[in-house]
Amino acid sequence: MKRYLNWNRKSNNSTGKVILGAVAGMAVGLTAGLLTAPRPGKEIRNILSLRTHEALEKVGQTIKESKHQE
């Protein structure tokens, strides 16, 4: 029984490390992309804001549709 509990703890710990690594990788990639972008910062912020707004609208619409289907 001890072996199983120790294995289970290691699994949870490694899952957290994978998630942390993925988040850190995304942050590094985003930062590198913004620093090497061929457009000015203000234009990039406007594009990101517009795309984020569009994505949030799509998510909201999807949630409304799924609630309506239930």
Biopython code that builds the backbone (N, CA, C, O; Angstrom):
import numpy as np
from Bio.PDB.StructureBuilder import StructureBuilder

atoms = [
    (1, "MET", "N", (0.819, -1.190, 0.000)),
    (1, "MET", "CA", (0.000, 0.000, 0.000)),
    (1, "MET", "C", (0.866, 1.260, 0.000)),
    (1, "MET", "O", (0.519, 2.245, -0.651)),
    (2, "LYS", "N", (1.993, 1.239, 0.724)),
    (2, "LYS", "CA", (2.881, 2.393, 0.757)),
    (2, "LYS", "C", (3.414, 2.719, -0.634)),
    (2, "LYS", "O", (3.528, 3.887, -1.006)),
    (3, "ARG", "N", (3.737, 1.686, -1.391)),
    (3, "ARG", "CA", (4.265, 1.904, -2.736)),
    (3, "ARG", "C", (3.271, 2.679, -3.595)),
    (3, "ARG", "O", (3.645, 3.608, -4.312)),
    (4, "TYR", "N", (2.018, 2.292, -3.513)),
    (4, "TYR", "CA", (0.989, 2.945, -4.306)),
    (4, "TYR", "C", (0.857, 4.415, -3.916)),
    (4, "TYR", "O", (0.761, 5.283, -4.784)),
    (5, "LEU", "N", (0.853, 4.691, -2.625)),
    (5, "LEU", "CA", (0.717, 6.073, -2.176)),
    (5, "LEU", "C", (1.898, 6.916, -2.630)),
    (5, "LEU", "O", (1.716, 8.061, -3.045)),
    (6, "ASN", "N", (3.101, 6.369, -2.556)),
    (6, "ASN", "CA", (4.278, 7.106, -3.010)),
    (6, "ASN", "C", (4.229, 7.343, -4.510)),
    (6, "ASN", "O", (4.589, 8.425, -4.975)),
    (7, "TRP", "N", (3.787, 6.348, -5.276)),
    (7, "TRP", "CA", (3.689, 6.504, -6.723)),
    (7, "TRP", "C", (2.660, 7.583, -7.063)),
    (7, "TRP", "O", (2.882, 8.403, -7.953)),
    (8, "ASN", "N", (1.547, 7.574, -6.355)),
    (8, "ASN", "CA", (0.487, 8.542, -6.606)),
    (8, "ASN", "C", (0.976, 9.960, -6.326)),
    (8, "ASN", "O", (0.638, 10.875, -7.078)),
    (9, "ARG", "N", (1.738, 10.165, -5.299)),
    (9, "ARG", "CA", (2.278, 11.494, -4.986)),
    (9, "ARG", "C", (3.239, 11.965, -6.069)),
    (9, "ARG", "O", (3.212, 13.130, -6.463)),
    (10, "LYS", "N", (4.074, 11.075, -6.542)),
    (10, "LYS", "CA", (5.008, 11.432, -7.607)),
    (10, "LYS", "C", (4.260, 11.823, -8.868)),
    (10, "LYS", "O", (4.661, 12.755, -9.565)),
    (11, "SER", "N", (3.192, 11.129, -9.164)),
    (11, "SER", "CA", (2.405, 11.428, -10.355)),
    (11, "SER", "C", (1.804, 12.830, -10.275)),
    (11, "SER", "O", (1.862, 13.582, -11.248)),
    (12, "ASN", "N", (1.234, 13.184, -9.142)),
    (12, "ASN", "CA", (0.646, 14.509, -8.982)),
    (12, "ASN", "C", (1.710, 15.584, -9.078)),
    (12, "ASN", "O", (1.476, 16.640, -9.666)),
    (13, "ASN", "N", (2.869, 15.329, -8.511)),
    (13, "ASN", "CA", (3.949, 16.294, -8.536)),
    (13, "ASN", "C", (4.428, 16.518, -9.966)),
    (13, "ASN", "O", (4.663, 17.660, -10.361)),
    (14, "SER", "N", (4.576, 15.454, -10.747)),
    (14, "SER", "CA", (5.059, 15.606, -12.110)),
    (14, "SER", "C", (4.008, 16.277, -12.985)),
    (14, "SER", "O", (4.360, 16.996, -13.920)),
    (15, "THR", "N", (2.732, 16.059, -12.705)),
    (15, "THR", "CA", (1.679, 16.723, -13.467)),
    (15, "THR", "C", (1.758, 18.228, -13.242)),
    (15, "THR", "O", (1.622, 19.004, -14.187)),
    (16, "GLY", "N", (1.973, 18.636, -12.024)),
    (16, "GLY", "CA", (2.122, 20.056, -11.720)),
    (16, "GLY", "C", (3.320, 20.661, -12.428)),
    (16, "GLY", "O", (3.265, 21.799, -12.893)),
    (17, "LYS", "N", (4.400, 19.900, -12.509)),
    (17, "LYS", "CA", (5.596, 20.385, -13.193)),
    (17, "LYS", "C", (5.345, 20.553, -14.683)),
    (17, "LYS", "O", (5.819, 21.511, -15.293)),
    (18, "VAL", "N", (4.602, 19.628, -15.266)),
    (18, "VAL", "CA", (4.290, 19.721, -16.687)),
    (18, "VAL", "C", (3.436, 20.951, -16.957)),
    (18, "VAL", "O", (3.686, 21.687, -17.912)),
    (19, "ILE", "N", (2.433, 21.175, -16.123)),
    (19, "ILE", "CA", (1.571, 22.343, -16.295)),
    (19, "ILE", "C", (2.367, 23.631, -16.118)),
    (19, "ILE", "O", (2.221, 24.568, -16.902)),
    (20, "LEU", "N", (3.205, 23.674, -15.091)),
    (20, "LEU", "CA", (4.041, 24.849, -14.855)),
    (20, "LEU", "C", (4.978, 25.087, -16.038)),
    (20, "LEU", "O", (5.170, 26.228, -16.458)),
    (21, "GLY", "N", (5.554, 24.031, -16.567)),
    (21, "GLY", "CA", (6.441, 24.151, -17.724)),
    (21, "GLY", "C", (5.720, 24.660, -18.955)),
    (21, "GLY", "O", (6.258, 25.471, -19.708)),
    (22, "ALA", "N", (4.492, 24.181, -19.160)),
    (22, "ALA", "CA", (3.710, 24.631, -20.307)),
    (22, "ALA", "C", (3.368, 26.111, -20.190)),
    (22, "ALA", "O", (3.467, 26.852, -21.168)),
    (23, "VAL", "N", (2.969, 26.541, -19.001)),
    (23, "VAL", "CA", (2.635, 27.953, -18.784)),
    (23, "VAL", "C", (3.876, 28.821, -18.966)),
    (23, "VAL", "O", (3.815, 29.877, -19.596)),
    (24, "ALA", "N", (4.990, 28.378, -18.418)),
    (24, "ALA", "CA", (6.233, 29.143, -18.559)),
    (24, "ALA", "C", (6.655, 29.213, -20.027)),
    (24, "ALA", "O", (7.112, 30.255, -20.497)),
    (25, "GLY", "N", (6.502, 28.116, -20.738)),
    (25, "GLY", "CA", (6.839, 28.101, -22.166)),
    (25, "GLY", "C", (5.977, 29.049, -22.975)),
    (25, "GLY", "O", (6.462, 29.734, -23.876)),
    (26, "MET", "N", (4.695, 29.084, -22.647)),
    (26, "MET", "CA", (3.801, 30.008, -23.354)),
    (26, "MET", "C", (4.183, 31.454, -23.067)),
    (26, "MET", "O", (4.159, 32.294, -23.967)),
    (27, "ALA", "N", (4.532, 31.746, -21.829)),
    (27, "ALA", "CA", (4.922, 33.104, -21.469)),
    (27, "ALA", "C", (6.193, 33.522, -22.202)),
    (27, "ALA", "O", (6.287, 34.642, -22.703)),
    (28, "VAL", "N", (7.155, 32.631, -22.263)),
    (28, "VAL", "CA", (8.408, 32.931, -22.962)),
    (28, "VAL", "C", (8.144, 33.123, -24.453)),
    (28, "VAL", "O", (8.680, 34.045, -25.069)),
    (29, "GLY", "N", (7.323, 32.259, -25.026)),
    (29, "GLY", "CA", (6.996, 32.374, -26.446)),
    (29, "GLY", "C", (6.259, 33.657, -26.766)),
    (29, "GLY", "O", (6.549, 34.311, -27.768)),
    (30, "LEU", "N", (5.314, 34.018, -25.925)),
    (30, "LEU", "CA", (4.566, 35.262, -26.131)),
    (30, "LEU", "C", (5.490, 36.467, -26.041)),
    (30, "LEU", "O", (5.413, 37.380, -26.863)),
    (31, "THR", "N", (6.357, 36.467, -25.047)),
    (31, "THR", "CA", (7.293, 37.578, -24.872)),
    (31, "THR", "C", (8.235, 37.690, -26.071)),
    (31, "THR", "O", (8.460, 38.786, -26.586)),
    (32, "ALA", "N", (8.778, 36.571, -26.510)),
    (32, "ALA", "CA", (9.685, 36.584, -27.657)),
    (32, "ALA", "C", (8.952, 37.049, -28.914)),
    (32, "ALA", "O", (9.500, 37.802, -29.718)),
    (33, "GLY", "N", (7.723, 36.598, -29.073)),
    (33, "GLY", "CA", (6.947, 37.013, -30.235)),
    (33, "GLY", "C", (6.659, 38.503, -30.245)),
    (33, "GLY", "O", (6.742, 39.149, -31.290)),
    (34, "LEU", "N", (6.325, 39.042, -29.102)),
    (34, "LEU", "CA", (6.042, 40.477, -29.030)),
    (34, "LEU", "C", (7.295, 41.324, -29.240)),
    (34, "LEU", "O", (7.237, 42.397, -29.841)),
    (35, "LEU", "N", (8.416, 40.835, -28.743)),
    (35, "LEU", "CA", (9.655, 41.601, -28.882)),
    (35, "LEU", "C", (10.199, 41.591, -30.303)),
    (35, "LEU", "O", (10.886, 42.528, -30.710)),
    (36, "THR", "N", (9.902, 40.548, -31.057)),
    (36, "THR", "CA", (10.424, 40.441, -32.416)),
    (36, "THR", "C", (9.364, 40.725, -33.471)),
    (36, "THR", "O", (9.597, 40.494, -34.657)),
    (37, "ALA", "N", (8.217, 41.216, -33.060)),
    (37, "ALA", "CA", (7.119, 41.483, -33.996)),
    (37, "ALA", "C", (7.481, 42.645, -34.928)),
    (37, "ALA", "O", (8.139, 43.600, -34.514)),
    (38, "PRO", "N", (7.043, 42.553, -36.188)),
    (38, "PRO", "CA", (7.373, 43.607, -37.142)),
    (38, "PRO", "C", (6.466, 44.844, -37.031)),
    (38, "PRO", "O", (6.671, 45.822, -37.750)),
    (39, "ARG", "N", (5.484, 44.808, -36.151)),
    (39, "ARG", "CA", (4.555, 45.929, -36.006)),
    (39, "ARG", "C", (4.852, 46.696, -34.717)),
    (39, "ARG", "O", (5.459, 46.153, -33.793)),
    (40, "PRO", "N", (4.425, 47.952, -34.657)),
    (40, "PRO", "CA", (4.608, 48.727, -33.422)),
    (40, "PRO", "C", (3.757, 48.165, -32.276)),
    (40, "PRO", "O", (2.746, 47.503, -32.513)),
    (41, "GLY", "N", (4.165, 48.428, -31.061)),
    (41, "GLY", "CA", (3.489, 47.894, -29.882)),
    (41, "GLY", "C", (2.026, 48.284, -29.782)),
    (41, "GLY", "O", (1.192, 47.460, -29.408)),
    (42, "LYS", "N", (1.705, 49.516, -30.107)),
    (42, "LYS", "CA", (0.318, 49.979, -30.007)),
    (42, "LYS", "C", (-0.572, 49.188, -30.959)),
    (42, "LYS", "O", (-1.685, 48.805, -30.601)),
    (43, "GLU", "N", (-0.087, 48.948, -32.158)),
    (43, "GLU", "CA", (-0.863, 48.194, -33.149)),
    (43, "GLU", "C", (-1.062, 46.749, -32.687)),
    (43, "GLU", "O", (-2.148, 46.192, -32.845)),
    (44, "ILE", "N", (-0.031, 46.149, -32.124)),
    (44, "ILE", "CA", (-0.131, 44.775, -31.624)),
    (44, "ILE", "C", (-1.135, 44.705, -30.482)),
    (44, "ILE", "O", (-1.950, 43.783, -30.428)),
    (45, "ARG", "N", (-1.084, 45.674, -29.565)),
    (45, "ARG", "CA", (-2.046, 45.685, -28.460)),
    (45, "ARG", "C", (-3.476, 45.801, -28.971)),
    (45, "ARG", "O", (-4.376, 45.141, -28.453)),
    (46, "ASN", "N", (-3.691, 46.636, -29.986)),
    (46, "ASN", "CA", (-5.026, 46.774, -30.558)),
    (46, "ASN", "C", (-5.498, 45.464, -31.192)),
    (46, "ASN", "O", (-6.654, 45.074, -31.026)),
    (47, "ILE", "N", (-4.618, 44.794, -31.906)),
    (47, "ILE", "CA", (-4.964, 43.518, -32.534)),
    (47, "ILE", "C", (-5.279, 42.478, -31.469)),
    (47, "ILE", "O", (-6.272, 41.758, -31.571)),
    (48, "LEU", "N", (-4.427, 42.401, -30.438)),
    (48, "LEU", "CA", (-4.660, 41.437, -29.366)),
    (48, "LEU", "C", (-5.977, 41.722, -28.646)),
    (48, "LEU", "O", (-6.718, 40.797, -28.311)),
    (49, "SER", "N", (-6.261, 42.981, -28.413)),
    (49, "SER", "CA", (-7.498, 43.357, -27.745)),
    (49, "SER", "C", (-8.709, 42.953, -28.586)),
    (49, "SER", "O", (-9.677, 42.399, -28.065)),
    (50, "LEU", "N", (-8.650, 43.230, -29.877)),
    (50, "LEU", "CA", (-9.748, 42.883, -30.771)),
    (50, "LEU", "C", (-9.965, 41.375, -30.817)),
    (50, "LEU", "O", (-11.098, 40.904, -30.718)),
    (51, "ARG", "N", (-8.887, 40.627, -30.968)),
    (51, "ARG", "CA", (-9.008, 39.161, -31.051)),
    (51, "ARG", "C", (-9.488, 38.562, -29.730)),
    (51, "ARG", "O", (-10.259, 37.603, -29.729)),
    (52, "THR", "N", (-9.040, 39.118, -28.614)),
    (52, "THR", "CA", (-9.498, 38.634, -27.312)),
    (52, "THR", "C", (-10.985, 38.895, -27.153)),
    (52, "THR", "O", (-11.724, 38.033, -26.678)),
    (53, "HIS", "N", (-11.422, 40.075, -27.546)),
    (53, "HIS", "CA", (-12.842, 40.422, -27.461)),
    (53, "HIS", "C", (-13.677, 39.472, -28.330)),
    (53, "HIS", "O", (-14.725, 38.993, -27.898)),
    (54, "GLU", "N", (-13.211, 39.203, -29.550)),
    (54, "GLU", "CA", (-13.921, 38.283, -30.441)),
    (54, "GLU", "C", (-13.988, 36.880, -29.846)),
    (54, "GLU", "O", (-15.029, 36.226, -29.909)),
    (55, "ALA", "N", (-12.883, 36.419, -29.269)),
    (55, "ALA", "CA", (-12.858, 35.076, -28.682)),
    (55, "ALA", "C", (-13.817, 34.988, -27.495)),
    (55, "ALA", "O", (-14.519, 33.989, -27.337)),
    (56, "LEU", "N", (-13.850, 36.024, -26.667)),
    (56, "LEU", "CA", (-14.756, 36.022, -25.520)),
    (56, "LEU", "C", (-16.218, 36.027, -25.971)),
    (56, "LEU", "O", (-17.061, 35.382, -25.347)),
    (57, "GLU", "N", (-16.520, 36.744, -27.041)),
    (57, "GLU", "CA", (-17.877, 36.733, -27.578)),
    (57, "GLU", "C", (-18.262, 35.339, -28.068)),
    (57, "GLU", "O", (-19.380, 34.883, -27.832)),
    (58, "LYS", "N", (-17.336, 34.664, -28.750)),
    (58, "LYS", "CA", (-17.602, 33.312, -29.246)),
    (58, "LYS", "C", (-17.832, 32.342, -28.088)),
    (58, "LYS", "O", (-18.730, 31.502, -28.145)),
    (59, "VAL", "N", (-17.022, 32.461, -27.045)),
    (59, "VAL", "CA", (-17.173, 31.587, -25.881)),
    (59, "VAL", "C", (-18.519, 31.843, -25.216)),
    (59, "VAL", "O", (-19.223, 30.904, -24.844)),
    (60, "GLY", "N", (-18.873, 33.112, -25.067)),
    (60, "GLY", "CA", (-20.163, 33.452, -24.471)),
    (60, "GLY", "C", (-21.319, 32.914, -25.293)),
    (60, "GLY", "O", (-22.292, 32.402, -24.739)),
    (61, "GLN", "N", (-21.223, 33.025, -26.599)),
    (61, "GLN", "CA", (-22.276, 32.515, -27.479)),
    (61, "GLN", "C", (-22.377, 30.991, -27.365)),
    (61, "GLN", "O", (-23.477, 30.441, -27.329)),
    (62, "THR", "N", (-21.237, 30.317, -27.310)),
    (62, "THR", "CA", (-21.229, 28.862, -27.187)),
    (62, "THR", "C", (-21.873, 28.431, -25.873)),
    (62, "THR", "O", (-22.627, 27.458, -25.837)),
    (63, "ILE", "N", (-21.581, 29.148, -24.803)),
    (63, "ILE", "CA", (-22.173, 28.820, -23.500)),
    (63, "ILE", "C", (-23.682, 29.019, -23.548)),
    (63, "ILE", "O", (-24.434, 28.182, -23.047)),
    (64, "LYS", "N", (-24.135, 30.128, -24.149)),
    (64, "LYS", "CA", (-25.571, 30.374, -24.258)),
    (64, "LYS", "C", (-26.254, 29.273, -25.075)),
    (64, "LYS", "O", (-27.336, 28.810, -24.715)),
    (65, "GLU", "N", (-25.622, 28.860, -26.165)),
    (65, "GLU", "CA", (-26.192, 27.816, -27.007)),
    (65, "GLU", "C", (-26.269, 26.476, -26.258)),
    (65, "GLU", "O", (-27.257, 25.750, -26.368)),
    (66, "SER", "N", (-25.227, 26.167, -25.507)),
    (66, "SER", "CA", (-25.240, 24.890, -24.774)),
    (66, "SER", "C", (-26.291, 24.897, -23.667)),
    (66, "SER", "O", (-26.908, 23.869, -23.388)),
    (67, "LYS", "N", (-26.496, 26.061, -23.032)),
    (67, "LYS", "CA", (-27.551, 26.159, -22.014)),
    (67, "LYS", "C", (-28.926, 26.042, -22.657)),
    (67, "LYS", "O", (-29.842, 25.454, -22.082)),
    (68, "HIS", "N", (-29.063, 26.602, -23.846)),
    (68, "HIS", "CA", (-30.356, 26.558, -24.543)),
    (68, "HIS", "C", (-30.687, 25.127, -24.977)),
    (68, "HIS", "O", (-31.858, 24.747, -24.992)),
    (69, "GLN", "N", (-29.680, 24.333, -25.328)),
    (69, "GLN", "CA", (-29.907, 22.957, -25.781)),
    (69, "GLN", "C", (-30.288, 22.026, -24.636)),
    (69, "GLN", "O", (-30.933, 21.002, -24.860)),
    (70, "GLU", "N", (-29.900, 22.367, -23.431)),
    (70, "GLU", "CA", (-30.204, 21.513, -22.280)),
    (70, "GLU", "C", (-31.619, 21.615, -21.948)),
    (70, "GLU", "O", (-32.080, 20.971, -21.005)),
]
sb = StructureBuilder()
sb.init_structure("model")
sb.init_model(0)
sb.init_chain("A")
sb.init_seg("    ")
for serial, (resi, resn, name, xyz) in enumerate(atoms, 1):
    if name == "N":
        sb.init_residue(resn, " ", resi, " ")
    sb.init_atom(name, np.array(xyz, "f"), 0.0, 1.0, " ", f" {name:<3s}", serial, name[0])
structure = sb.get_structure()
